[in-house]
Amino acid sequence: MTIAVDPPKRGFRLSQLIYDTRYRSITIQVIALILIAALLTFLIVNLVQNLHALGKDIDFTFLSSRAGYDINQMLIPYDNSMSHGRAALVGIANTMLIAVLGCIAATIIGVLAGVLRLSKNWIVARLMTVYVEGFRNVPLLLWILLIYALFTESTPSPRDFGGDNPTASMWLFDTIAVTNRGVYIPMPVWGPGSTALVVILLASIVGILAFRSFARKRQAATGQILPVFWVSLGLFFVPSVIAYYALGKPLTFSYPELGGFNFQGGLQVRNSFTALWVALSLYTGAFIAENVRAGIMAVSKGQSEAAFALGLRPNRTMSLVILPQALRVIIPPLISQYLNLTKNSSLAIAVGYMDVRATLGGITINQTGRELEGILLLAAFYLTVSLSISTVMNIYNRGIMLKER
């Protein structure tokens, strides 16, 4: 009688790290990681030693020294007696302003152009094709300079609005002035009670979002379409108007008026900002339009035919059936376009818009001689913004992906 006995288990041997396929890939990755870390360490140590030999130790204390230069557009308080760090914050705020407004405008333009490019109207489709191909195939810098030149050369000077025989006039009941120095628009002035008005406005917006969510769920469950647009208008304007008069008109406006050789009052939107915003929006919108067109064409024709068979109108078919499915194709490349727009905003220096590239990465570096520190901070800022945009958009992308059951 023979009794089968399991062979004794052999212990772990170092040779398995190379010859055993279960461990070989891990071994290669660890070795590669060690080599890369050693190379980076060598480069950093060598850089620090060379800078020390030149008397340029890495030091960020320059951020607390006096800046001594002016910034022509500010979202936060600043004057030339403040520090370089404060100037960098002003530049960061200006960059974020142009990036946010540019992404919003480019998305609107891109979606409209992408949908219209598929229009059955030959003229509309061809016009959108000319727009897309024209902006995609010309460098962005040229568009920025061209649009800036149009704003500065084809608009009247402030003195043309005055005198006995003015040759220029203001727009919208004399509330907006378009000049070669910029566009002057009414500026809101917040008075007592404005905090309560802002709270009511925010509450109205929350109510609108809640109603839109309810309308979508009701439509998905019953097929009933609620008047979302008109109800949203009512939820926003009715409480706001009532609160505005009940609180004693806490919000007023300062209107631009010609005084001497320039306009006084109101808010001046400089041509550098306008040209950069328009150029970035139109340029990026052309790329987004192609993403939208590709996403719509990726949706089967049977989807729209089924929607038409159910009696849905073309606009509702596009908004309720086609675009929601096309978003799964549109969103991934859209993330890249948002990142490109944010980084392309550094071209603002060409028209004198004071973004973070012009403040921290320009004047501050020239004055302090801390080029390495400035470039590192600039790179860290753009990296942080890019990763933040990618994270938010990827979360949204995962939310609209098809869920397997």
Order of alpha helices (4+ residues) and beta strands (2+ residues): alpha-alpha-alpha-alpha-alpha-beta-beta-beta-alpha-alpha-beta-beta-beta-beta-alpha-alpha-alpha-alpha-alpha-alpha
